[in-house]
């Protein structure tokens, strides 16, 4: 059973703009979530946010039931604590509704939080929840599954599949290069066909990325122009068929030299289809390996309401 806390309500907030009593939903399978659960409740109370119910949810069914109840009761806001996978799961339920999502980033990369300008520390995130504004942002859809950040095929999908919870907790952001160095030694390039209104081409590459937001992996940007409010997906590959091309492109990308990294097609679109030539290829959808080629990927404009800082500008975070 999920752990529940129904804290005593604090003194009523004096600012009419503060959220009404809200549900706090935290990933109960996360060690970090469990560790900071009580601290988060207290910090929200201190910020003037009244938590009507706090839950350490341990499965998707419980999460879905709680969020659908909030939608049905016309709640204004729910607060979600977790990593990008948890936020993506909740976004799939909340997208298209009037309920805004407040974000407590408790993951490794916290990619979505960065794309909406949320500080990745608890104090800063809670300040945003208590003093921020509501903005509608784009979400992506991959074979009808909602995603917030990106869909990738190739090396990153294989790395994500090899990452265990223990490794991520122990190494944090370093877990990707550590595991990646092992995976890349045996990785084979992919032969893909990409079809969109703007472009159609066949290519060999070790990595294809379709990004919804400004960031694709922690602090790494998809491009300098990408944002969660541009009604576009950013599509790019890292290098061609050789590992040397992959290393060169990845190095330029990590240095934020996006133009120099574009040895292969790079474009924006609202919808595309990705087909593999030969074997079916697994896809990494916001950190979860639960789709495979062929993929139909599209943008759902302004589908999700979120709390962002008052000075938030989507293409400047």
C-alpha positions as CSV (number, residue, x, y, z in Angstrom):
1,X,0.0,0.0,0.0
2,X,1.3,3.5,-0.7
3,X,2.4,5.6,2.2
4,X,0.0,8.5,2.9
5,X,0.3,11.5,5.1
6,X,-2.5,13.9,5.8
7,X,-0.7,16.8,7.4
8,X,-2.4,19.4,9.6
9,X,-3.2,22.4,7.5
10,X,-0.9,25.4,8.0
11,X,-2.1,28.9,8.7
12,X,-4.1,30.2,5.6
13,X,-1.8,31.9,3.1
14,X,-2.2,35.6,2.9
15,X,-1.4,35.8,-0.9
16,X,-4.5,35.0,-3.0
17,X,-2.2,33.8,-5.8
18,X,-0.9,30.9,-3.8
19,X,-2.2,27.4,-4.8
20,X,-5.3,26.1,-3.1
21,X,-4.9,22.9,-1.0
22,X,-3.0,20.4,-3.3
23,X,-2.1,16.8,-3.7
24,X,1.6,16.0,-3.3
25,X,2.5,12.9,-5.3
26,X,6.0,11.5,-4.9
27,X,7.6,8.4,-6.5
28,X,7.5,5.9,-3.7
29,X,10.0,3.6,-5.5
30,X,12.7,6.3,-5.4
31,X,15.2,6.3,-2.5
32,X,15.4,10.0,-2.9
33,X,11.7,10.4,-2.9
34,X,11.3,8.5,0.4
35,X,14.2,10.4,2.0
36,X,12.9,13.9,1.3
37,X,9.1,13.1,1.6
38,X,8.7,14.6,5.0
39,X,11.0,17.5,4.2
40,X,9.0,18.3,1.1
41,X,5.8,18.5,3.1
42,X,7.3,20.8,5.7
43,X,9.0,23.0,3.1
44,X,5.7,23.4,1.1
45,X,3.9,24.3,4.3
46,X,6.6,26.9,5.2
47,X,6.1,28.4,1.7
48,X,2.4,28.8,2.3
49,X,1.3,25.9,0.2
50,X,-1.4,23.8,1.9
51,X,-1.0,20.1,1.2
52,X,-4.3,18.3,1.5
53,X,-2.8,14.9,0.9
54,X,0.7,13.5,0.4
55,X,1.3,10.1,-1.1
56,X,4.3,8.0,-1.8
57,X,2.9,6.2,-4.8
58,X,4.4,2.8,-5.6
59,X,2.8,1.9,-8.9
60,X,1.3,3.5,-12.1
61,X,-2.2,2.3,-11.2
62,X,-2.2,4.3,-7.9
63,X,-0.7,7.3,-9.6
64,X,-3.3,7.2,-12.4
65,X,-6.2,6.9,-9.9
66,X,-5.1,9.8,-7.8
67,X,-4.5,12.1,-10.8
68,X,-7.8,11.2,-12.5
69,X,-9.6,12.0,-9.2
70,X,-7.9,15.4,-9.2
71,X,-9.0,16.0,-12.8
72,X,-12.6,15.0,-12.0
73,X,-12.7,17.3,-8.9
74,X,-11.5,20.3,-11.0
75,X,-8.3,20.7,-9.0
76,X,-6.1,23.6,-10.0
77,X,-2.7,22.0,-9.2
78,X,-1.0,18.8,-8.3
79,X,2.7,18.7,-7.2
80,X,4.7,15.8,-8.5
81,X,8.1,14.8,-7.0
82,X,10.3,12.5,-9.0
83,X,12.6,12.1,-11.9
84,X,11.9,12.5,-15.6
85,X,10.2,9.1,-15.8
86,X,7.8,9.9,-13.0
87,X,7.0,13.3,-14.5
88,X,6.4,11.8,-18.0
89,X,4.0,9.2,-16.5
90,X,2.0,12.0,-14.8
91,X,2.1,14.2,-17.8
92,X,0.5,11.4,-19.9
93,X,-2.5,11.5,-17.5
94,X,-2.7,15.3,-17.0
95,X,-2.1,16.3,-20.6
96,X,-5.3,17.8,-22.1
97,X,-6.7,18.7,-18.7
98,X,-7.0,22.0,-16.8
99,X,-4.9,20.7,-13.9
100,X,-1.4,22.2,-13.7
101,X,1.6,20.2,-12.6
102,X,4.1,21.6,-10.1
103,X,7.5,20.0,-10.4
104,X,9.8,18.8,-7.6
105,X,12.8,17.5,-9.4
106,X,14.1,14.5,-7.6
107,X,15.8,12.6,-10.4
108,X,19.3,12.3,-11.9
109,X,19.2,14.5,-14.9
110,X,16.0,16.5,-14.2
111,X,15.8,17.3,-17.9
112,X,12.2,18.5,-18.0
113,X,12.7,20.8,-15.0
114,X,15.6,22.5,-16.8
115,X,13.4,23.0,-19.9
116,X,10.8,24.9,-17.9
117,X,13.4,26.9,-15.9
118,X,12.7,25.1,-12.6
119,X,15.7,25.1,-10.1
120,X,16.8,21.6,-9.5
121,X,17.1,22.1,-5.7
122,X,14.1,21.6,-3.5
123,X,14.1,25.2,-2.0
124,X,14.2,26.8,-5.5
125,X,11.6,24.4,-6.9
126,X,9.2,25.0,-4.0
127,X,9.6,28.7,-4.3
128,X,8.6,28.4,-8.0
129,X,5.5,26.4,-7.0
130,X,4.5,29.0,-4.4
131,X,5.2,32.2,-6.5
132,X,5.2,31.0,-10.1
133,X,2.7,31.2,-13.0
134,X,0.9,28.7,-15.1
135,X,2.1,28.1,-18.6
136,X,1.0,25.6,-21.2
137,X,3.8,23.6,-22.8
138,X,4.1,21.1,-25.7
139,X,4.4,17.4,-25.1
140,X,5.4,14.7,-27.6
141,X,3.6,11.5,-28.6
142,X,5.5,8.4,-29.6
143,X,3.1,5.7,-31.0
144,X,0.5,7.5,-28.8
145,X,2.7,7.4,-25.6
146,X,3.2,10.9,-24.2
147,X,6.7,12.1,-23.6
148,X,8.2,15.3,-22.2
149,X,11.8,15.3,-23.3
150,X,12.9,13.1,-26.1
151,X,12.8,9.8,-28.0
152,X,16.1,8.3,-29.0
153,X,17.2,5.2,-30.9
154,X,20.7,3.7,-30.8
155,X,23.4,4.1,-28.3
156,X,21.5,6.0,-25.7
157,X,18.6,3.5,-25.8
158,X,21.0,0.7,-25.2
159,X,22.8,2.6,-22.4
160,X,19.4,3.4,-20.7
161,X,18.5,-0.3,-20.9
162,X,21.8,-1.2,-19.2
163,X,21.5,1.3,-16.4
164,X,20.3,-0.1,-13.1
165,X,18.8,1.9,-10.3
166,X,21.8,1.3,-8.1
167,X,24.2,2.6,-10.7
168,X,22.2,5.8,-11.2
169,X,22.0,6.4,-7.4
170,X,25.7,5.7,-7.0
171,X,27.1,7.6,-9.9
172,X,24.4,10.2,-10.8
173,X,25.1,11.9,-14.1
174,X,28.4,10.0,-14.4
175,X,26.5,6.7,-14.8
176,X,25.9,7.6,-18.5
177,X,29.6,7.9,-19.6
178,X,30.6,4.9,-17.3
179,X,28.0,2.5,-18.8
180,X,28.3,4.1,-22.2
181,X,32.0,3.4,-22.5
182,X,31.1,-0.3,-22.1
183,X,28.1,-0.4,-24.4
184,X,29.7,1.5,-27.3
185,X,32.5,-1.1,-27.7
186,X,30.1,-3.5,-29.2
187,X,27.4,-1.1,-30.6
188,X,26.4,-1.5,-34.2
189,X,25.2,1.4,-36.4
190,X,21.5,1.6,-37.3
191,X,20.0,1.9,-40.8
192,X,16.9,4.1,-40.5
193,X,14.4,5.6,-42.8
194,X,13.0,9.0,-41.6
195,X,9.8,10.3,-43.3
196,X,8.3,13.8,-42.6
197,X,6.7,16.6,-44.5
198,X,10.0,18.5,-44.5
199,X,12.4,15.7,-45.3
200,X,12.6,12.0,-46.2
201,X,15.9,10.1,-46.1
202,X,17.7,6.9,-45.3
203,X,20.8,7.0,-43.1
204,X,23.2,5.0,-41.0
205,X,24.0,6.3,-37.6
206,X,24.7,5.2,-34.0
207,X,22.2,7.7,-32.5
208,X,19.0,9.4,-33.6
209,X,17.2,11.8,-31.3
210,X,13.8,13.4,-31.5
211,X,13.5,16.2,-28.9
212,X,10.4,18.0,-27.6
213,X,12.1,20.4,-25.2
214,X,15.2,22.5,-25.0
215,X,17.2,19.9,-23.1
216,X,17.6,16.2,-24.0
217,X,19.8,14.8,-21.2
218,X,20.3,16.8,-18.0
219,X,22.1,20.1,-19.0
220,X,22.7,19.1,-22.6
221,X,20.6,21.1,-25.1
222,X,18.9,19.8,-28.2
223,X,19.7,23.1,-29.9
224,X,20.0,26.8,-29.0
225,X,16.5,27.5,-30.5
226,X,14.5,24.5,-29.2
227,X,11.8,25.2,-26.6
228,X,8.7,23.6,-25.1
229,X,6.4,26.2,-26.7
230,X,7.6,26.2,-30.3
231,X,5.1,23.6,-31.6
232,X,8.1,21.7,-33.1
233,X,10.1,18.6,-32.6
234,X,13.9,18.8,-33.1
235,X,15.3,15.9,-35.0
236,X,19.0,15.1,-35.3
237,X,21.6,12.3,-35.5
238,X,25.0,12.2,-33.8
239,X,27.4,11.3,-36.5
240,X,27.1,8.8,-39.3
241,X,27.8,5.1,-39.5
242,X,31.3,5.1,-37.9
243,X,32.2,5.4,-34.3
244,X,34.6,8.1,-35.1
245,X,31.8,10.3,-36.5
246,X,29.8,9.5,-33.4
247,X,32.6,10.6,-31.1
248,X,33.2,13.8,-33.0
249,X,29.6,14.8,-33.1
250,X,29.0,13.9,-29.4
251,X,32.1,16.0,-28.4
252,X,30.8,19.0,-30.3
253,X,27.4,18.6,-28.8
254,X,28.7,18.4,-25.2
255,X,30.6,21.6,-25.9
256,X,27.3,23.1,-27.1
257,X,28.7,23.6,-30.6
258,X,25.6,22.4,-32.3
259,X,26.3,23.6,-35.8
260,X,29.7,21.9,-35.8
261,X,28.0,18.6,-34.7
262,X,25.6,18.5,-37.6
263,X,27.4,16.1,-39.9
264,X,24.1,14.5,-40.8
265,X,20.4,15.7,-41.1
266,X,19.1,18.2,-38.5
267,X,15.6,19.7,-38.8
268,X,12.4,20.7,-37.1
269,X,9.0,19.1,-37.8
270,X,5.6,18.5,-36.2
271,X,5.4,14.8,-37.1
272,X,7.7,12.1,-38.5
273,X,7.9,8.4,-38.9
274,X,11.0,6.3,-38.2
275,X,11.4,2.9,-39.7
276,X,14.3,0.5,-39.3
277,X,15.8,-1.4,-42.2
278,X,16.1,-4.9,-41.0
279,X,15.8,-5.7,-37.3
280,X,13.4,-3.8,-35.1
281,X,15.1,-1.1,-33.0
282,X,14.2,-0.4,-29.4
283,X,13.4,3.2,-28.5
284,X,14.2,5.2,-25.3
285,X,11.1,7.3,-24.5
286,X,12.0,9.6,-21.6
287,X,14.3,7.0,-20.1
288,X,11.9,4.0,-20.5
289,X,12.6,1.3,-23.1
290,X,9.0,0.5,-24.0
291,X,8.6,1.2,-27.7
292,X,10.3,0.0,-30.9
293,X,10.3,0.7,-34.6
294,X,8.3,1.6,-36.6
295,X,7.6,4.8,-34.7
296,X,5.2,7.6,-35.4
297,X,6.3,10.7,-33.4
298,X,4.4,14.0,-33.2
299,X,4.0,17.1,-31.1
300,X,0.9,17.9,-29.1
301,X,1.0,21.7,-28.8
302,X,0.4,23.4,-25.4
303,X,-1.2,20.2,-24.0
304,X,0.2,20.3,-20.5
305,X,-0.1,23.1,-17.9
306,X,2.9,23.5,-15.6
307,X,4.0,26.0,-12.9
308,X,7.1,27.9,-14.1
309,X,9.0,30.9,-12.7
310,X,7.5,34.3,-13.2
311,X,10.3,35.3,-15.5
312,X,10.1,32.1,-17.6
313,X,10.8,32.5,-21.3
314,X,10.7,29.1,-23.1
315,X,13.7,29.7,-25.5
316,X,15.9,31.4,-22.9
317,X,16.2,28.8,-20.1
